[in-house]
Amino acid sequence: MAYHWRYQDENGVDVAGPQEEFTSKADAEGWFAGQWLGLRELGVKRVVLVEDGAEVGPPVPLEEA
């Protein structure tokens, strides 16, 4: 299994972002927890976790808690 994040703008259009790959969902989520603010500063509005080409869940908006 390989996980990565897909980065999107406010309209759901894919945008550029770090091309990290993870061997587990937990590793991908842990990385994201430390990176979401920086991604938002790059203009990313939401992310989608992808496993082997299939979306794992709904888009996650990058909003302050």
VMD Tcl script that builds the backbone (N, CA, C; Angstrom):
set m [mol new atoms 195]
animate dup $m
set s [atomselect $m all]
$s set {name element resname resid chain x y z} {
  {N N MET 1 A 0.840 -1.184 0.000}
  {CA C MET 1 A 0.000 0.000 0.000}
  {C C MET 1 A 0.886 1.247 0.000}
  {N N ALA 2 A 0.479 2.223 -0.769}
  {CA C ALA 2 A 1.182 3.496 -0.824}
  {C C ALA 2 A 0.161 4.614 -0.686}
  {N N TYR 3 A 0.456 5.543 0.188}
  {CA C TYR 3 A -0.423 6.683 0.439}
  {C C TYR 3 A 0.280 7.961 0.017}
  {N N HIS 4 A -0.502 8.912 -0.454}
  {CA C HIS 4 A 0.006 10.262 -0.701}
  {C C HIS 4 A -1.174 11.235 -0.607}
  {N N TRP 5 A -0.830 12.503 -0.523}
  {CA C TRP 5 A -1.849 13.547 -0.446}
  {C C TRP 5 A -2.038 14.186 -1.810}
  {N N ARG 6 A -3.287 14.470 -2.146}
  {CA C ARG 6 A -3.631 15.254 -3.334}
  {C C ARG 6 A -4.016 16.640 -2.814}
  {N N TYR 7 A -3.470 17.665 -3.409}
  {CA C TYR 7 A -3.686 19.048 -2.975}
  {C C TYR 7 A -4.646 19.728 -3.932}
  {N N GLN 8 A -5.564 20.524 -3.385}
  {CA C GLN 8 A -6.589 21.159 -4.212}
  {C C GLN 8 A -6.806 22.612 -3.820}
  {N N ASP 9 A -7.343 23.376 -4.789}
  {CA C ASP 9 A -7.753 24.749 -4.494}
  {C C ASP 9 A -9.181 24.740 -3.979}
  {N N GLU 10 A -9.767 25.917 -3.806}
  {CA C GLU 10 A -11.124 26.017 -3.242}
  {C C GLU 10 A -12.199 25.412 -4.139}
  {N N ASN 11 A -11.884 25.204 -5.422}
  {CA C ASN 11 A -12.846 24.617 -6.360}
  {C C ASN 11 A -12.645 23.122 -6.576}
  {N N GLY 12 A -11.699 22.535 -5.851}
  {CA C GLY 12 A -11.433 21.111 -6.010}
  {C C GLY 12 A -10.512 20.774 -7.156}
  {N N VAL 13 A -9.851 21.789 -7.713}
  {CA C VAL 13 A -8.902 21.578 -8.804}
  {C C VAL 13 A -7.533 21.247 -8.192}
  {N N ASP 14 A -6.899 20.201 -8.688}
  {CA C ASP 14 A -5.590 19.810 -8.176}
  {C C ASP 14 A -4.565 20.919 -8.387}
  {N N VAL 15 A -3.728 21.119 -7.359}
  {CA C VAL 15 A -2.633 22.091 -7.415}
  {C C VAL 15 A -1.348 21.391 -6.964}
  {N N ALA 16 A -0.220 22.019 -7.221}
  {CA C ALA 16 A 1.073 21.443 -6.859}
  {C C ALA 16 A 1.272 21.431 -5.352}
  {N N GLY 17 A 2.000 20.439 -4.891}
  {CA C GLY 17 A 2.339 20.330 -3.482}
  {C C GLY 17 A 3.435 19.297 -3.307}
  {N N PRO 18 A 3.907 19.108 -2.086}
  {CA C PRO 18 A 4.978 18.134 -1.838}
  {C C PRO 18 A 4.585 16.732 -2.298}
  {N N GLN 19 A 5.522 16.046 -2.911}
  {CA C GLN 19 A 5.265 14.702 -3.433}
  {C C GLN 19 A 5.820 13.657 -2.473}
  {N N GLU 20 A 5.231 13.590 -1.297}
  {CA C GLU 20 A 5.629 12.622 -0.282}
  {C C GLU 20 A 4.812 11.343 -0.448}
  {N N GLU 21 A 5.435 10.194 -0.193}
  {CA C GLU 21 A 4.727 8.920 -0.221}
  {C C GLU 21 A 4.934 8.217 1.116}
  {N N PHE 22 A 3.889 7.557 1.588}
  {CA C PHE 22 A 3.895 6.941 2.909}
  {C C PHE 22 A 3.451 5.493 2.815}
  {N N THR 23 A 3.959 4.662 3.729}
  {CA C THR 23 A 3.603 3.246 3.718}
  {C C THR 23 A 2.378 2.939 4.562}
  {N N SER 24 A 1.932 3.916 5.361}
  {CA C SER 24 A 0.731 3.694 6.169}
  {C C SER 24 A -0.110 4.966 6.242}
  {N N LYS 25 A -1.375 4.772 6.509}
  {CA C LYS 25 A -2.291 5.903 6.678}
  {C C LYS 25 A -1.862 6.748 7.870}
  {N N ALA 26 A -1.446 6.083 8.941}
  {CA C ALA 26 A -1.011 6.804 10.147}
  {C C ALA 26 A 0.195 7.697 9.852}
  {N N ASP 27 A 1.145 7.192 9.061}
  {CA C ASP 27 A 2.317 8.008 8.702}
  {C C ASP 27 A 1.900 9.218 7.875}
  {N N ALA 28 A 0.987 9.013 6.924}
  {CA C ALA 28 A 0.510 10.116 6.085}
  {C C ALA 28 A -0.206 11.167 6.934}
  {N N GLU 29 A -1.051 10.709 7.835}
  {CA C GLU 29 A -1.784 11.647 8.684}
  {C C GLU 29 A -0.856 12.370 9.651}
  {N N GLY 30 A 0.147 11.678 10.164}
  {CA C GLY 30 A 1.115 12.316 11.057}
  {C C GLY 30 A 1.908 13.396 10.341}
  {N N TRP 31 A 2.319 13.120 9.107}
  {CA C TRP 31 A 3.034 14.116 8.316}
  {C C TRP 31 A 2.142 15.337 8.083}
  {N N PHE 32 A 0.900 15.081 7.689}
  {CA C PHE 32 A -0.030 16.170 7.416}
  {C C PHE 32 A -0.246 17.051 8.651}
  {N N ALA 33 A -0.329 16.441 9.816}
  {CA C ALA 33 A -0.547 17.202 11.056}
  {C C ALA 33 A 0.538 18.253 11.267}
  {N N GLY 34 A 1.751 17.957 10.827}
  {CA C GLY 34 A 2.842 18.912 10.974}
  {C C GLY 34 A 3.022 19.850 9.800}
  {N N GLN 35 A 2.282 19.628 8.716}
  {CA C GLN 35 A 2.485 20.397 7.492}
  {C C GLN 35 A 1.306 21.250 7.054}
  {N N TRP 36 A 0.133 21.064 7.644}
  {CA C TRP 36 A -1.067 21.685 7.085}
  {C C TRP 36 A -0.970 23.205 7.032}
  {N N LEU 37 A -0.377 23.821 8.020}
  {CA C LEU 37 A -0.297 25.284 8.021}
  {C C LEU 37 A 0.590 25.775 6.878}
  {N N GLY 38 A 1.707 25.117 6.666}
  {CA C GLY 38 A 2.584 25.481 5.551}
  {C C GLY 38 A 1.914 25.273 4.204}
  {N N LEU 39 A 1.139 24.197 4.087}
  {CA C LEU 39 A 0.403 23.952 2.847}
  {C C LEU 39 A -0.600 25.068 2.595}
  {N N ARG 40 A -1.277 25.474 3.642}
  {CA C ARG 40 A -2.257 26.556 3.512}
  {C C ARG 40 A -1.586 27.849 3.069}
  {N N GLU 41 A -0.406 28.106 3.590}
  {CA C GLU 41 A 0.335 29.308 3.200}
  {C C GLU 41 A 0.757 29.251 1.735}
  {N N LEU 42 A 0.877 28.033 1.174}
  {CA C LEU 42 A 1.201 27.866 -0.244}
  {C C LEU 42 A -0.016 28.017 -1.146}
  {N N GLY 43 A -1.195 28.182 -0.537}
  {CA C GLY 43 A -2.414 28.359 -1.321}
  {C C GLY 43 A -3.281 27.118 -1.430}
  {N N VAL 44 A -2.868 26.015 -0.796}
  {CA C VAL 44 A -3.686 24.805 -0.798}
  {C C VAL 44 A -4.891 25.050 0.106}
  {N N LYS 45 A -6.074 24.741 -0.399}
  {CA C LYS 45 A -7.302 24.968 0.369}
  {C C LYS 45 A -7.858 23.689 0.986}
  {N N ARG 46 A -7.528 22.532 0.380}
  {CA C ARG 46 A -7.972 21.256 0.939}
  {C C ARG 46 A -7.090 20.144 0.390}
  {N N VAL 47 A -7.097 19.028 1.110}
  {CA C VAL 47 A -6.295 17.870 0.706}
  {C C VAL 47 A -7.174 16.628 0.716}
  {N N VAL 48 A -6.750 15.644 -0.059}
  {CA C VAL 48 A -7.433 14.349 -0.109}
  {C C VAL 48 A -6.363 13.277 0.040}
  {N N LEU 49 A -6.581 12.342 0.955}
  {CA C LEU 49 A -5.656 11.237 1.111}
  {C C LEU 49 A -5.974 10.178 0.062}
  {N N VAL 50 A -4.931 9.703 -0.615}
  {CA C VAL 50 A -5.079 8.739 -1.703}
  {C C VAL 50 A -4.260 7.493 -1.365}
  {N N GLU 51 A -4.893 6.330 -1.534}
  {CA C GLU 51 A -4.207 5.051 -1.338}
  {C C GLU 51 A -4.235 4.278 -2.646}
  {N N ASP 52 A -3.062 4.023 -3.199}
  {CA C ASP 52 A -2.952 3.260 -4.449}
  {C C ASP 52 A -3.918 3.760 -5.526}
  {N N GLY 53 A -4.039 5.082 -5.642}
  {CA C GLY 53 A -4.863 5.684 -6.685}
  {C C GLY 53 A -6.316 5.936 -6.322}
  {N N ALA 54 A -6.778 5.447 -5.176}
  {CA C ALA 54 A -8.173 5.626 -4.761}
  {C C ALA 54 A -8.248 6.568 -3.562}
  {N N GLU 55 A -9.206 7.495 -3.602}
  {CA C GLU 55 A -9.384 8.415 -2.481}
  {C C GLU 55 A -9.838 7.644 -1.254}
  {N N VAL 56 A -9.210 7.932 -0.113}
  {CA C VAL 56 A -9.501 7.230 1.135}
  {C C VAL 56 A -10.702 7.835 1.853}
  {N N GLY 57 A -10.893 9.113 1.730}
  {CA C GLY 57 A -11.994 9.786 2.407}
  {C C GLY 57 A -12.322 11.091 1.715}
  {N N PRO 58 A -13.196 11.865 2.335}
  {CA C PRO 58 A -13.565 13.146 1.737}
  {C C PRO 58 A -12.434 14.164 1.845}
  {N N PRO 59 A -12.496 15.237 1.055}
  {CA C PRO 59 A -11.484 16.300 1.160}
  {C C PRO 59 A -11.462 16.888 2.567}
  {N N VAL 60 A -10.263 17.231 3.012}
  {CA C VAL 60 A -10.066 17.843 4.330}
  {C C VAL 60 A -9.731 19.310 4.100}
  {N N PRO 61 A -10.608 20.221 4.554}
  {CA C PRO 61 A -10.309 21.649 4.374}
  {C C PRO 61 A -9.180 22.089 5.302}
  {N N LEU 62 A -8.354 23.006 4.824}
  {CA C LEU 62 A -7.258 23.525 5.630}
  {C C LEU 62 A -7.707 24.826 6.292}
  {N N GLU 63 A -8.380 24.660 7.392}
  {CA C GLU 63 A -8.910 25.802 8.149}
  {C C GLU 63 A -8.300 25.779 9.534}
  {N N GLU 64 A -8.176 26.947 10.127}
  {CA C GLU 64 A -7.688 27.006 11.502}
  {C C GLU 64 A -8.736 26.441 12.433}
  {N N ALA 65 A -8.270 25.711 13.419}
  {CA C ALA 65 A -9.177 25.113 14.401}
  {C C ALA 65 A -9.594 26.129 15.433}
}
mol reanalyze $m
mol bondsrecalc $m
mol representation Tube
mol addrep $m
